[in-house]
Amino acid sequence: MDVPLSMRSWLFAPGDSEKKMAKAADSAADMVLFDLEDAVAPDAKPAARQMVHDLLVQRAEGRARLWVRVNPLDGPHTLSDLVAVMPARPGGIMLPKAEGRQDVERLDHYLSALEVANSIPAGSTPVIALVTETAGSMFHTGDYQGSPRLVAMSWGAEDLADSIGASSNRNADGSYGFTYELARSLCLLGAARAGVAAIETIQGDFRDLEGLKARAEKVRRDGFAGMLAIHPAQVDVINAAFTPSEEEVAEAQAIVDLFAANPGVGTIGHKGGMLDRPHLSRAQQLLAQVGRR
């Protein structure tokens, strides 16, 4: 799976704050998520929809990176969200509390109709799904292969804790408890099976940039392609963590060149160790990220 660098950072901004949405849009985030779900109280949602619509219209030139998180399909707000924002052609849609492939397919039906109604090219609105926010969704993280429009999957720990009645999702040392580490792993595995990008969940303490750096670098090593952010200060740290270093690119190129110079071999010696085809595949994927082959 070749995942472009344009999915490193996904910055949330509340849909009922023109100032915060504008600040997010002006940031270095690869993706911006105008939030109509958790960040907006029920009574404020109609006004927020109009604010999001208007900002998308104003930012037409850079709209491909301006996405909208709508409300979950099990509530009364999703269709109202989509009807309000689709005429402004958002770059994509984030679907929260996805229970499985059927929710992405249902969203696809809604988007297909609204694309026709608004003269938007059919199938051109991509989707990222939050796939671990309920107890039931945890059993379906591997079901998304072939889901229409899906380009990325992410996970969440706060809503999951609420779903199962947990008083906390953290251990005494501040790390995630087993159930939430399981959610992270299931998201990563489900995304790999679906052939889409795995995106790490937020870090709530936006002041702890050193902790963010360490966590982002770790999950990138694990296979994640990017991370959600809740504050503009987190964006540069996330972008740096998910950008291959010059040394990594040089090493990947050396591995690709080595196999190219020895066609037909399955394993080959390199720097005192042995490389096989999975090493070559990972090197090729890294070079594809930075636009090299």
Wavefront OBJ file of the C-alpha trace (Angstrom):
o trace
v 0.000 0.000 0.000
v 1.451 3.379 -1.042
v 0.290 6.121 1.333
v 1.128 9.704 0.320
v 2.694 12.118 2.786
v -0.396 14.314 2.424
v -2.115 12.274 5.164
v 0.371 12.909 7.976
v -1.600 15.404 10.099
v -5.387 15.721 10.474
v -6.301 18.827 12.496
v -9.737 19.168 14.101
v -11.480 22.533 14.391
v -14.931 23.085 15.944
v -17.552 23.802 13.303
v -19.168 26.519 15.402
v -16.039 28.724 15.547
v -15.182 30.696 12.427
v -11.933 31.854 14.040
v -10.695 28.352 14.918
v -11.706 26.928 11.545
v -9.854 29.716 9.726
v -6.787 29.178 11.906
v -6.832 25.468 11.166
v -7.240 26.089 7.445
v -4.229 28.442 7.542
v -2.089 25.885 9.392
v 0.434 23.445 7.948
v -1.913 20.484 8.540
v -2.163 18.111 5.613
v -5.864 17.641 6.360
v -8.295 19.855 8.284
v -11.430 18.396 9.885
v -14.260 20.843 10.528
v -16.136 19.115 13.326
v -19.935 19.002 13.460
v -20.027 16.141 15.984
v -18.498 16.246 19.476
v -17.269 19.837 19.301
v -20.754 21.269 18.665
v -23.707 21.207 21.072
v -27.004 19.933 19.601
v -28.684 23.356 19.632
v -25.686 24.912 17.857
v -25.500 22.396 15.018
v -27.720 24.268 12.489
v -25.610 27.420 12.804
v -22.396 25.390 12.686
v -23.445 23.691 9.452
v -23.899 27.098 7.838
v -20.515 28.287 9.141
v -18.777 25.219 7.738
v -20.553 25.618 4.394
v -19.592 29.270 4.146
v -15.952 28.696 5.010
v -15.685 25.916 2.423
v -17.071 28.284 -0.194
v -14.597 30.983 0.828
v -11.666 28.540 0.697
v -12.534 26.946 -2.629
v -8.951 26.946 -3.890
v -7.626 24.741 -1.084
v -10.788 22.787 -0.472
v -9.310 19.332 -1.169
v -7.693 19.314 2.283
v -10.754 20.701 4.086
v -12.881 17.808 5.329
v -15.953 17.631 7.554
v -16.657 15.283 10.445
v -20.384 14.669 10.365
v -22.464 13.156 13.142
v -22.823 9.350 13.473
v -25.368 7.467 11.430
v -27.241 6.190 14.491
v -28.401 9.719 15.371
v -30.687 12.319 13.778
v -28.078 14.736 12.415
v -26.072 13.012 9.660
v -28.294 13.766 6.694
v -28.764 17.367 7.792
v -24.977 17.721 8.030
v -24.439 16.319 4.556
v -27.242 18.299 2.921
v -25.775 21.473 4.389
v -22.101 20.975 3.518
v -22.080 18.994 0.269
v -23.103 21.963 -1.933
v -19.805 23.570 -0.823
v -17.840 20.519 -2.001
v -15.777 19.483 1.035
v -12.550 17.632 0.378
v -13.868 14.575 2.205
v -16.036 13.284 5.027
v -15.076 11.751 8.369
v -17.611 9.199 9.609
v -17.560 8.743 13.408
v -18.712 5.668 15.309
v -18.692 3.439 12.235
v -20.054 0.028 13.202
v -18.760 -1.777 10.127
v -18.621 -1.808 6.358
v -22.382 -1.332 6.083
v -22.097 2.170 7.563
v -19.551 3.227 4.948
v -21.800 1.779 2.247
v -24.791 3.692 3.627
v -22.758 6.902 3.658
v -21.718 6.181 0.074
v -25.389 6.064 -0.951
v -26.038 9.450 0.673
v -22.948 11.001 -0.901
v -23.730 9.590 -4.331
v -27.163 11.215 -4.321
v -25.822 14.528 -3.056
v -23.012 14.545 -5.611
v -25.563 14.204 -8.398
v -27.766 16.902 -6.866
v -24.841 19.323 -6.647
v -23.102 18.512 -9.954
v -20.117 16.994 -8.163
v -18.228 14.222 -10.003
v -19.585 10.860 -8.923
v -17.546 9.099 -6.256
v -15.135 12.005 -5.819
v -15.780 12.630 -2.102
v -13.469 10.355 -0.071
v -14.132 9.049 3.446
v -12.157 8.352 6.615
v -13.927 6.168 9.179
v -13.487 6.080 12.962
v -13.770 2.359 13.566
v -13.362 1.580 17.300
v -15.599 4.044 19.122
v -18.221 1.526 20.247
v -17.992 -1.949 21.726
v -19.705 -3.512 18.707
v -17.465 -1.797 16.183
v -14.405 -3.544 17.608
v -15.619 -6.835 16.144
v -15.812 -5.432 12.596
v -12.510 -3.621 12.079
v -11.426 -6.247 9.547
v -14.558 -5.918 7.395
v -13.764 -2.723 5.474
v -11.876 -4.158 2.509
v -13.444 -2.844 -0.697
v -15.573 -0.244 1.077
v -16.536 2.537 -1.337
v -14.706 5.863 -0.979
v -12.690 4.720 2.036
v -9.116 6.081 2.051
v -8.250 5.946 5.760
v -9.285 4.490 9.108
v -8.704 5.878 12.586
v -9.611 4.867 16.101
v -10.851 6.503 19.270
v -10.434 5.784 22.973
v -12.762 8.262 24.676
v -16.030 7.186 23.081
v -15.007 3.541 23.435
v -14.541 3.982 27.185
v -17.990 5.537 27.383
v -19.465 2.713 25.315
v -18.240 0.018 27.694
v -18.823 1.929 30.920
v -15.160 2.317 31.862
v -14.209 4.969 34.420
v -10.871 5.496 32.658
v -9.030 4.299 29.544
v -5.587 4.797 31.122
v -3.268 2.772 33.319
v -1.711 4.262 36.446
v 1.378 5.334 34.449
v -0.752 7.204 31.895
v -0.501 4.609 29.126
v -3.604 3.221 27.460
v -5.182 0.148 29.027
v -5.211 -3.184 27.215
v -8.625 -2.718 25.594
v -7.565 0.572 24.019
v -4.216 -0.758 22.824
v -6.264 -3.552 21.281
v -8.413 -0.947 19.540
v -5.274 0.688 18.134
v -3.990 -2.649 16.853
v -7.324 -3.646 15.339
v -7.510 -0.327 13.510
v -3.999 -0.825 12.130
v -4.725 -4.381 11.035
v -8.108 -3.447 9.564
v -6.597 -0.597 7.577
v -3.862 -2.859 6.242
v -6.449 -5.428 5.154
v -8.539 -2.720 3.514
v -5.499 -1.207 1.786
v -6.055 2.256 3.278
v -4.083 4.536 5.590
v -4.125 3.924 9.349
v -4.346 7.187 11.285
v -3.435 7.392 14.990
v -5.904 8.973 17.406
v -5.450 12.304 19.176
v -3.192 13.269 22.051
v -5.328 15.287 24.432
v -2.496 17.180 26.152
v -1.521 19.540 23.342
v 1.192 21.159 25.478
v 3.214 17.945 25.796
v 5.016 18.171 22.466
v 7.881 15.901 23.544
v 5.407 13.195 24.476
v 3.620 13.730 21.184
v 6.877 13.392 19.257
v 7.747 10.107 20.972
v 4.270 8.677 20.450
v 4.021 9.763 16.817
v 7.416 8.280 16.002
v 6.467 5.018 17.699
v 3.153 4.561 15.918
v 4.796 5.412 12.599
v 7.257 2.576 13.207
v 4.243 0.370 13.959
v 2.705 1.159 10.569
v 0.492 4.230 11.031
v 0.613 6.818 8.253
v -0.538 9.880 10.195
v -2.181 11.200 13.338
v -5.174 13.254 14.429
v -4.487 16.618 16.097
v -6.591 18.906 18.269
v -4.360 22.007 18.278
v -2.258 23.765 15.595
v 0.813 23.483 17.855
v 0.755 19.703 17.307
v 0.872 19.868 13.511
v 4.584 20.504 12.913
v 5.557 17.752 15.360
v 3.260 15.252 13.646
v 4.380 16.242 10.145
v 8.025 15.805 11.111
v 7.419 12.447 12.806
v 5.659 10.995 9.761
v 8.122 12.329 7.191
v 10.920 9.876 6.309
v 14.355 11.259 7.127
v 17.082 11.654 4.512
v 18.863 8.688 6.092
v 15.750 6.506 5.806
v 15.266 7.476 2.171
v 18.919 6.777 1.373
v 18.758 3.365 3.064
v 15.540 2.463 1.233
v 17.086 3.491 -2.075
v 20.161 1.376 -1.343
v 17.968 -1.671 -0.677
v 15.985 -1.166 -3.889
v 19.184 -0.682 -5.885
v 20.746 -3.771 -4.331
v 17.847 -6.007 -5.365
v 17.753 -4.379 -8.812
v 21.430 -5.237 -9.271
v 20.738 -8.855 -8.284
v 17.537 -9.824 -10.125
v 15.889 -13.077 -9.227
v 17.398 -13.448 -5.756
v 15.158 -14.045 -2.754
v 17.616 -13.014 -0.049
v 20.736 -10.906 -0.155
v 23.414 -9.833 2.312
v 23.505 -6.195 3.408
v 25.520 -4.528 6.179
v 26.205 -7.773 7.974
v 22.593 -8.997 7.840
v 20.215 -10.636 5.409
v 17.474 -8.924 3.463
v 14.501 -10.640 1.870
v 11.486 -9.587 -0.177
v 9.535 -7.979 2.715
v 12.511 -5.634 3.239
v 12.359 -4.705 -0.445
v 8.606 -4.105 -0.257
v 8.953 -1.788 2.733
v 11.746 0.134 1.012
v 9.636 0.542 -2.113
v 6.680 1.793 -0.065
v 8.844 4.379 1.681
v 10.219 5.656 -1.617
v 6.692 5.851 -3.017
v 5.754 8.065 -0.073
v 8.346 10.637 -1.054
v 7.645 10.371 -4.771
v 10.555 8.115 -5.684
v 10.680 4.584 -7.034
l 1 2 3 4 5 6 7 8 9 10 11 12 13 14 15 16 17 18 19 20 21 22 23 24 25 26 27 28 29 30 31 32 33 34 35 36 37 38 39 40 41 42 43 44 45 46 47 48 49 50 51 52 53 54 55 56 57 58 59 60 61 62 63 64 65 66 67 68 69 70 71 72 73 74 75 76 77 78 79 80 81 82 83 84 85 86 87 88 89 90 91 92 93 94 95 96 97 98 99 100 101 102 103 104 105 106 107 108 109 110 111 112 113 114 115 116 117 118 119 120 121 122 123 124 125 126 127 128 129 130 131 132 133 134 135 136 137 138 139 140 141 142 143 144 145 146 147 148 149 150 151 152 153 154 155 156 157 158 159 160 161 162 163 164 165 166 167 168 169 170 171 172 173 174 175 176 177 178 179 180 181 182 183 184 185 186 187 188 189 190 191 192 193 194 195 196 197 198 199 200 201 202 203 204 205 206 207 208 209 210 211 212 213 214 215 216 217 218 219 220 221 222 223 224 225 226 227 228 229 230 231 232 233 234 235 236 237 238 239 240 241 242 243 244 245 246 247 248 249 250 251 252 253 254 255 256 257 258 259 260 261 262 263 264 265 266 267 268 269 270 271 272 273 274 275 276 277 278 279 280 281 282 283 284 285 286 287 288 289 290 291 292 293
